Amino acid sequence: PGAGSLLAESASKAERVAAVSQEITRARVAFRDVSRATDSRTVRAALVPPGTFLLNSAPYLTFPGGSDLDRACCLGLLNSLPFDWQARRFVETHLNFFVLEGLRLPELTDERYERIARAAARLSCPDARFADFAAATGVDAGPLGDDERAELRAEIDALVARAYGLTPDDLEVVLSDFTLDAVPEEYRQLVRERFARM
């Protein structure tokens, strides 16, 4: 596993096999392979409950030596509007590992990492199937109301935009790439307000 990945340069086959073996017993970060730049969102990542089989159209990531907070932060980054905007420049019909590994992540301060990870963990733990993940990341598991979900998503989008070093004008370029059906004006305003406060 991972023979063609960037990880192959720094991890032996035995280490990669061990990482995959550990990953499949826990909640995993998976993403949708079939995607287009014209879809409402190009990157669709999710936390998959333990013991769930995945098809090849839903590849998952491994985190050798990583924590559940690392997984949560990764989810926040992947599902953020700025990251999606970047992916739309390269994705034609598939978001595969080759494309994903070519995309760039922002440098995160410890504070931004923590805030993105906690917000994404809370968004990713809607029920008891994720109780272990919620406990490991220090968040509650259970359903969220629409307003709370929007606040957490806007927090992530604003934090990621700041981490990429975007200006208010840059943020408008990112937002303009999405239809109002995909990113409603009310949500855009919420992101703008969070971004301005940072």
C-alpha positions, 0 to 999 in steps of 0.5 A: 500500500502507498507504493506510489505515494509521497509517503513511500519515500520515507516509510518502508513497505512494512511500515505502510502495511502496518499503518493501513492495518491500524487505519481500517479498525478505526474511523477513517478519512475517506474522500469521493473519487468521482468529482468534477470542477463544475460540481457544487463541491469538488472535494468531498471528504468524510469521517467513515465509521469503524467497520465500514467497507469502502469501494474503490470510488471512496479511497481513504487516507492513512496517518502513520503515527498520526492522532485523531486530531490530525485526522480531524484537522485533515477533514477540516482542510479538505472540506474547506472552501479555499482547498476546494477552490484550489482543487477545482483548478486541477480536477477534471473527472476524478480526485485521485491520490495523484491529484490530491498529493499535488495540492498544497496545504497551508502552514498552520499555527498550533492555535489554528490547527487546534481550532480547525481540528476541534470544529471538524471533529465536532462536525464529523461526530453526529452519532454514537458510531463516532463516540471513540473518535469524539472522545479522542478529540475532546468533542461531544458526539451527537446531532447538531442544529443547522445554525451550529453546523454553519458556525463551525463550518464558517469557522473552519473556512475563515481559519483556512483562508487566513492560514493560506494568507488570503486577503478579503479580495482573495476570499471574494475570488474564492467565493465567486467560484461557487454557485449560490446553490452550493454556497448560499449568500447567508453562509458567505456573509458568515464566512466574511464576518468570521474572516474579518474578526480574525 
